[in-house]
Amino acid sequence: MPAKAYSLLCKKENAHEDPIYCCAWTKIVPTGDTNEKAKDYIVTAGLDGIAKVWEIKNNKLELLHVLKGHSMAIVSVAISPDGYTLATTSLDSILIIWELSTGNKVHEIETGSIDTWKVAFSPDGTKIVSGTHTGKLIIYDVVKKNALKVLDTRAKFALCVSWSKDSKFIASGTVNGNICIFDETQGKLIHTVEAHTKDVRCIEFSPNSKLVITASNDGFVKLFNVASGDLQASLELKTWVLHVGFSPDGACIAAGTGDGEVVIASTSGLKILKTFQDHSNIVWGVQFNASSENVVSVSKDKSINVYECPKLQTNKK
């Protein structure tokens, strides 16, 4: 077979009626004695307040569900590690839990006067952490629908959050450029790092939980050591960087920029491998698939793009 090359596999124009702010990609592997094959799902949401669930097969997107429950723009979508549960948060300050495969609403989590922003699932899928305008991080029980714990960043608006794959750490990024890393079990703030000069738009742990990657309005993508808080590598993209994420094998990162680019770089040294220029406006969300060979991106231009990205033959990070 010919070697795989960087390419645009699929483009869905006007996937939503308004700009798309967030996306997530998951693979659901059937359990038990079944002949059913694993399925890939992509979730998109944005200004229209609607989340859409797409099945991707043969490099085509097929719309399965349209999820209506929010009254304002959706700012975050997160999928549980097993792929079965979806969480959405909106400017209406409501957190909704959905069953992804059926599109059914499970329940809403009442946050009272506490606003919800970006969210992330715990590795076991039983809890969700949310950033807030006050800078505090709220951990919710997905089933019982109550707040379990409050982590105080002692900072401003927590724009983004991430939960480490080993369950030990929670990280957030703030509007004043700081990142905060917590020991989740103890609820203790272990690092506050002056990482960026402007808003930290995205933060994500590496698959082995030893690194965090950040994206900022200052035009930088940065890689930090979780244990020490030290900077490991930096990549300047000279325009807003709205989202960044690791490939599941830890070898690469993907970043979405304010000038419509999707940048693929190696985790080691953050060396650029490929820059895609297939969006006409801000790229708000990017994510690798489970095999680390494809990336989805969503944009203010209302389109969904799916790319092929050859896997790096390198040591895992």
N, C-alpha and C positions, 0 to 999 in steps of 0.2 A: 504494500500500500504506500502511496506517496506520503511524504512527511506533511504534517498539518502546518498551515500557515496562518498568520494573523489575518482575519477577514471579518467582514460584516455578514452574518449568516441570515439575519431576519430584521426587518424594520416594519413596525406597525404604526402607521401615521394616524393622527387623530384618535388615539386609543382612548382618550378622555376628551371631554368638551372644553376642559380648562387645563392649565399647567399641571404636570404631575410632579409631586413633591417627594415621593418615597416609593421604594420597591423592596421586595424580598423574594428569594428563590429557595425552594425546598424540594427535597425528594422524599416521597412517602414509600417506604418499603413494606409491603403486606406481611403480616405475621401469621403464623399457623400454617396449616396444610392448605395451600391455595396455589393455583396456577396463574394467578393475577400477577402481572409484571409491576415493577416499581414505576411510579409516575412522577414527572417533574411539574411543579407548579410555580408560577410567578404571580405575586400579588403587587398591584400598583394602586396608588391613591394620591389625592391631591386637593386642589382648590375647589373642585366640585363637591367635596364632602362624601364622595362615593369611593368605595374600595372595589376593585375588580380582581377576580381570581381567573387566571389563564392556565390552561394546560399547554405545555410545549412538547411537541413531538414532530419528528421529521423537519426540524428547524422552522416550524410554523406555530403561531400562537392561536389557540382556540379559546374563546371566552366561555367560561363555565358558569360563573356566578357574578352578579352585581349586588354588592352589599350596601344596603341603605339603612342608616341608623343615626348618623351624625347630622347636625344642623349647620355646621360650618366646616371649613377646610380641615382635611386630615393631614396631620404633620408627621405622623410616625406609624409604621407598621412593623410588627415583630412576629416571628413564627417560633413556636416551641421547638426544642431540639428534635422531637420525634415527628414533627411536621403536621401534627393533627390539629393544633390549636393556633389561632391567629388573634393578635391583639392590635387594636387601632386606637389612636388618640387624636383628639381634634381641638381646634380653637374653642369648641363649645365646652371644654374642660371635662369631657366624658371619656372614660376608658371602656371600650366594648370588647368582650371576648366572643370569638366566633369559632364554630367548627369548620375547618378549612375545606374538607372534602365535600361537605353538603352545602356550605354557605349559610347554615343556620346560626342565628344569634344564640349564644349560650346565656349570657347575662351582661349587665352593665355593672361596673364598679363605681359606686358613689364616692366621690372624693370630697364632697362637701365644699368648703370654701378653699380647699387646696387644689390648685390647678395642676393639670398633668401636661407634660410635654413629650419629649422623646422617651421611648421605653425599651427595655430589654428583658428577656426571660432569663431565669436562673437555669443552669445546666440540667436540672431535673424537671424543669417545666412547671413546677408548682408555685413559683413566685414570679413577680414582675417588679422591676425597679423603674421608677419614673423620675425624671428631672422636673424641677419647678422654677417659677419665676423668682422665688425667694432664695434660690441657691441650695435648698435642702433636697435630698433624695429620699423618696418614699418607697418602701418595699411593701408590696401588696400580696396577699394570699389569693391565688387565682380562683380557688374553689369557694373559700369562705367569704371572699370579697371584702376583707377588712385590711386595714393598714397594720403591718407587723412591726415595722421599725422605721425610724427616721435617722438618716445620716446627714450631719450638718457640715457642709463644705466650708462654712464661714466665708463664703464668697457670694458673688452675684449670680444672676440667672444661669442655671445649669442647662445649657443648650443641648447636651448630648450625654448619653450614658452607655456603659458596657459592663457585662458580667463575665468574668474570666471562666474559661472552660473547665478549670479545676475547682470551681465554686468558691475559691478563697478570696477573690478580690472583686471590688466594684470600682469603676473609674468614671469620672465625669469631666466635661470641659465647659468652661464658663465664658461669658461675654467679655470678661476682662483679660482673656488670653491664658488663664491658668488651667492646669489640669490637676485633679485631685484623685488620689488613689486610696481606697479604704481596705482594711482588713474586714471582710464582711462578717465573719463569725464574732469578732469582738466589737464590731461597730466603730472601729478606731481609724481615724485619719492618719495614714502613715507617710504620705507625701503630698505636698503642695508644690507644684513646679510652675515657674513662670515660663511657660512653653512658647507662647506666641505674643505678638504685639496687638493682635485684634481677636475678634470672636473665634473661639474654637467650635467649629461646626460639627465635627465628628470625631469620635474616639472609639477604638476597637482593640480588643486583646488579640494577640496571636493565638493560633491553635494550641500551642504548648503553654500558654499563659505567662510566658516570660517577658513578653514585649507588649507595648501599646503603640499604636499608630494614631496620629492626629492630623486633622485637616483644618485650615484656618482661612479667614478672610485676609490674612496678611500674605497669602500666596504661597505658604510653605506647607509641605507634608513633613512630619517629623516622627522619628522612631525613638522610643524611650525604653530603658530597662525598668521592669516593674520593681524588682528588689531594691535597686539603688535610686531610681528616679533619674538616672543619668541619660543624657542625650547620646544615642547610638549613631544616628544618621539623619541627614536633612536634605530635602529636595525642594528647590525653589521653582515654582511654576508661573510666577509673575502675574497671577490673577487670582481671584477668589477660588479657594478649593472648598467645595460644599460637602463632599462625602469621600470617604476612603474605606477600604476593607481589604482584609487578607484573603488569599486563596486558602481553601481548607488544608492543602498540603504545606502551607506556610512559606512557600517559595516566592510568591509574588504578592503585590498589592495592586489595586485598581483605584483610581481617583477620578472624580468628576469635577470639572472646573467651570468658572463663570463665563468663559468664552466658548463653551460647548464642546470641549474636548474630553475624551476618556483616555487617561494615561495609565499604561501598564508599566510597572517597574519591578525590579528584583527586590526582595526584602533585604538581601545582602547589599548594603551600600546605597540602596534606593536609586539604582541606575535605570534610566528609562529604557524600556525594551520596545515599546510601540506607543504611538499617539494616534488615536482614532479621532477623526474630525467630521463625524456623520450627523451631529446635531447642529441646529441653527441657533440655539439659545442655551441658557444655563443648564448644566447637567446637575440635577438635584440628588440623584441616587444612583449607586452602582453596587453590584454584588456578583461574586463568583457563584457558580453552581457547585454541587457536591464533588464533582470529579476534578475541579480546578482547571477545566479546559474551556469553559465558556463564561462570559460576563454579560449581565443585563445592565442597561442604563436607561434612566428616565429623565425627562427634560421639561423645561418651560415650553418647549415647542410642541408639547402634547404627544410626543412619539415615544415608543419603546424600541430600543435597539438590542439585539443579541449578537455577540461577537464570539468568534473562535480565537482562543489564545493557547498556543502550544505550551505544554507543561515544560518547566525547566528541569533538567537533570542535575539536581544539586542537593546538598544536604538540607534537611528540614530545619526551619527556624522556630 
